[in-house]
Amino acid sequence: MLSFLALVACGARTELDRPLIPYLCGNGELDPGEECDLGSSNSDTPVPFLVSQSGGESFDVMPLTRSESAVSFYDYIGASSHDGLEVMDESRLFLYLDGATSHLSLIINHNIFGQGTGSAKATIQGLPSGFTVALSDDAGELTRTSATTATGDWNWNDNTDGGVLGDLTCPAAWSITASLTFIQGITSWAWVNADTSRTSLTMGESVTIQSFDRCRTDCTVPVCGQ
């Protein structure tokens, strides 16, 4: 068997003279061993979702996060939700993150249990393929109409209405547009923020929710919400 020095003398390549492979994370290309690479957009800082309306208003949001599923949080009992966010004659829209599983959902909710009568319709487009109608309040009123669309047709009397659109791909790039028509009973429309405060929405204008690709500075894909 040739010695190490003999191999060098014969011109054999060794680990010492092989060219070094540069660390390529951050070059914007998916190289071997990387889960993602967005170049200068790689970041360890949470990236918010962007909410905008057709009239030009826009603002950043983070999902409301709890350590339970969106369906459990909605707490559908007696034909109404009981999540603690309900307000009479108000319609609410928000992203919800299950902190235990990192599953992301979009929740639509109208009115409050025990008070108020009304009706509303909705068309939701651009949903990530694979989304589900996790809950319809009441049964059959929130329905999936295609791989990327859903509709709502609600009528309520002294209770809530709405539902949960679950299994939204995250992190990922998508743009959901929700167009709601309030026929009667709704006097205010609001986005519920991560701290449960409200940002007013303009009734009669569609709402677009944008999600963005995410990549950490070490070229790994973060958990949704991080």
C-alpha positions as CSV (number, residue, x, y, z in Angstrom):
1,M,0.0,0.0,0.0
2,L,1.4,3.4,-1.0
3,S,2.1,5.8,1.8
4,F,0.5,9.3,1.9
5,L,3.7,10.9,0.7
6,A,4.0,8.4,-2.1
7,L,0.4,9.3,-3.2
8,V,1.3,13.0,-3.2
9,A,4.5,12.3,-5.2
10,C,2.4,10.4,-7.8
11,G,0.1,13.3,-8.2
12,A,-2.9,11.8,-6.4
13,R,-5.5,14.3,-5.1
14,T,-5.9,14.6,-1.4
15,E,-8.4,16.3,0.9
16,L,-5.7,19.0,1.4
17,D,-5.6,20.1,-2.2
18,R,-9.2,19.8,-3.2
19,P,-10.8,23.2,-4.0
20,L,-12.8,24.6,-1.1
21,I,-16.6,24.9,-1.8
22,P,-17.8,28.3,-0.7
23,Y,-20.8,28.7,1.7
24,L,-23.5,29.6,-0.8
25,C,-26.4,30.4,1.6
26,G,-27.6,33.9,0.7
27,N,-26.8,33.8,-3.0
28,G,-30.5,33.6,-3.9
29,E,-30.2,30.1,-5.5
30,L,-31.2,26.8,-4.0
31,D,-28.0,24.9,-3.5
32,P,-27.4,21.4,-2.2
33,G,-28.2,21.1,1.5
34,E,-30.4,24.2,1.5
35,E,-34.2,24.2,2.2
36,C,-34.6,27.7,0.8
37,D,-32.6,30.8,-0.3
38,L,-34.2,34.2,-0.9
39,G,-30.9,36.0,-1.1
40,S,-30.9,39.3,0.7
41,S,-34.5,38.6,1.9
42,N,-33.3,35.8,4.1
43,S,-34.2,36.9,7.6
44,D,-34.6,35.6,11.2
45,T,-37.2,38.3,11.9
46,P,-40.9,37.3,11.7
47,V,-42.4,38.7,8.5
48,P,-46.0,39.9,8.9
49,F,-48.9,39.3,6.5
50,L,-50.1,42.3,4.5
51,V,-53.8,43.3,4.6
52,S,-55.0,45.7,2.0
53,Q,-58.4,47.0,0.6
54,S,-59.4,47.8,-2.9
55,G,-59.7,51.5,-1.8
56,G,-55.9,51.7,-1.1
57,E,-55.7,51.1,2.6
58,S,-53.0,48.6,3.8
59,F,-51.4,47.5,7.0
60,D,-49.2,44.7,8.4
61,V,-50.7,42.0,10.7
62,M,-49.6,38.9,12.6
63,P,-52.0,36.1,13.3
64,L,-53.9,35.8,16.6
65,T,-52.1,32.8,18.2
66,R,-53.4,30.4,20.8
67,S,-52.3,26.8,21.8
68,E,-55.4,25.2,20.4
69,S,-56.9,24.5,17.0
70,A,-58.9,27.2,15.2
71,V,-62.1,25.0,15.5
72,S,-61.5,24.7,19.3
73,F,-60.9,28.4,19.6
74,Y,-64.1,29.2,17.6
75,D,-66.0,27.1,20.2
76,Y,-69.1,26.4,18.2
77,I,-71.9,25.5,20.6
78,G,-75.6,26.1,20.1
79,A,-75.3,27.5,16.6
80,S,-72.9,30.2,17.7
81,S,-69.2,30.9,18.3
82,H,-68.0,31.6,21.8
83,D,-64.4,32.8,21.2
84,G,-64.8,36.0,23.3
85,L,-64.3,38.3,20.4
86,E,-68.0,38.6,19.5
87,V,-69.6,42.0,19.2
88,M,-73.2,42.7,18.2
89,D,-73.7,43.8,14.6
90,E,-69.9,43.6,13.9
91,S,-68.3,41.4,11.3
92,R,-64.7,40.2,12.0
93,L,-62.0,38.8,9.8
94,F,-58.6,37.5,11.1
95,L,-55.8,35.0,10.7
96,Y,-55.5,32.4,13.5
97,L,-52.4,30.4,14.3
98,D,-52.5,27.2,16.3
99,G,-49.3,27.6,18.4
100,A,-49.1,23.9,19.1
101,T,-49.1,22.8,15.5
102,S,-48.3,25.9,13.5
103,H,-51.5,25.4,11.4
104,L,-52.8,28.7,10.0
105,S,-56.5,29.5,9.4
106,L,-58.7,32.3,8.2
107,I,-61.7,33.0,10.5
108,I,-64.8,34.9,9.4
109,N,-67.3,35.7,12.2
110,H,-70.4,37.9,12.4
111,N,-72.4,39.2,15.3
112,I,-72.8,37.7,18.8
113,F,-74.8,35.0,20.5
114,G,-78.2,36.0,21.9
115,Q,-78.5,39.3,20.1
116,G,-79.0,40.7,16.6
117,T,-80.4,39.6,13.3
118,G,-78.7,39.8,9.9
119,S,-77.4,38.3,6.7
120,A,-74.2,38.4,4.6
121,K,-72.6,36.8,1.6
122,A,-68.9,36.2,0.8
123,T,-66.7,35.2,-2.1
124,I,-63.1,34.2,-1.1
125,Q,-60.6,33.7,-3.9
126,G,-56.9,32.8,-4.1
127,L,-56.9,30.4,-1.2
128,P,-53.9,28.1,-1.2
129,S,-54.6,24.7,-2.8
130,G,-55.3,22.2,-0.2
131,F,-57.3,24.5,2.1
132,T,-60.3,23.1,3.9
133,V,-63.5,24.3,5.3
134,A,-62.7,23.3,8.9
135,L,-66.0,24.7,10.3
136,S,-69.2,26.2,8.9
137,D,-71.4,28.2,11.2
138,D,-74.1,27.0,10.3
139,A,-73.7,23.8,8.4
140,G,-73.6,24.3,4.6
141,E,-73.3,28.1,4.8
142,L,-69.5,28.2,4.2
143,T,-68.5,26.0,1.3
144,R,-65.5,25.1,-0.8
145,T,-66.3,25.8,-4.5
146,S,-63.0,24.9,-6.1
147,A,-59.4,24.2,-5.2
148,T,-58.8,27.9,-4.4
149,T,-62.2,29.4,-3.8
150,A,-65.0,29.4,-1.2
151,T,-68.3,31.1,-0.7
152,G,-70.4,32.1,2.3
153,D,-74.1,32.6,2.5
154,W,-75.2,33.4,6.1
155,N,-78.5,34.3,7.8
156,W,-78.6,34.7,11.6
157,N,-81.1,35.4,14.3
158,D,-79.8,36.1,17.8
159,N,-76.6,34.2,17.2
160,T,-73.3,34.3,15.2
161,D,-72.5,33.1,11.7
162,G,-69.2,32.6,9.9
163,G,-66.7,29.8,9.8
164,V,-63.0,28.6,9.6
165,L,-61.0,28.1,6.5
166,G,-58.1,25.9,7.6
167,D,-54.9,24.3,6.3
168,L,-53.5,27.5,4.8
169,T,-50.0,26.8,3.5
170,C,-47.5,28.6,5.7
171,P,-44.9,29.9,5.2
172,A,-45.7,30.4,1.5
173,A,-46.5,33.1,-1.1
174,W,-50.2,33.5,-1.7
175,S,-52.8,36.2,-1.9
176,I,-56.4,35.7,-0.7
177,T,-59.1,38.2,-1.6
178,A,-62.3,38.2,0.4
179,S,-65.3,40.1,-0.9
180,L,-68.2,40.4,1.6
181,T,-71.6,41.8,1.1
182,F,-73.5,42.8,4.2
183,I,-77.2,42.6,3.4
184,Q,-78.5,43.6,6.8
185,G,-77.6,43.6,10.5
186,I,-73.9,44.5,10.2
187,T,-72.8,48.1,11.0
188,S,-69.1,47.7,11.4
189,W,-66.4,45.5,9.8
190,A,-63.0,44.9,11.5
191,W,-59.7,43.0,11.3
192,V,-58.8,41.4,14.6
193,N,-55.1,41.9,15.4
194,A,-52.8,39.5,17.3
195,D,-53.5,41.4,20.5
196,T,-57.3,41.2,19.8
197,S,-57.5,45.0,19.0
198,R,-59.4,46.0,15.9
199,T,-58.4,47.7,12.7
200,S,-61.5,49.1,11.0
201,L,-62.2,47.8,7.5
202,T,-64.2,49.7,4.9
203,M,-67.5,48.0,4.2
204,G,-68.1,47.6,0.4
205,E,-64.4,47.1,-0.4
206,S,-62.8,43.7,-0.9
207,V,-59.9,42.7,1.4
208,T,-56.7,41.1,0.2
209,I,-54.5,39.1,2.6
210,Q,-50.9,38.5,1.3
211,S,-48.5,35.9,2.6
212,F,-44.8,35.8,1.7
213,D,-42.1,33.1,1.2
214,R,-39.9,32.9,4.3
215,C,-36.3,31.7,4.6
216,R,-33.9,32.0,7.6
217,T,-30.4,33.3,7.3
218,D,-29.1,29.7,7.6
219,C,-31.3,28.8,4.5
220,T,-33.8,26.7,6.5
221,V,-37.6,27.3,6.3
222,P,-39.0,28.7,9.5
223,V,-42.1,27.6,11.3
224,C,-45.3,29.5,10.4
225,G,-45.5,32.7,12.4
226,Q,-41.7,32.9,13.1
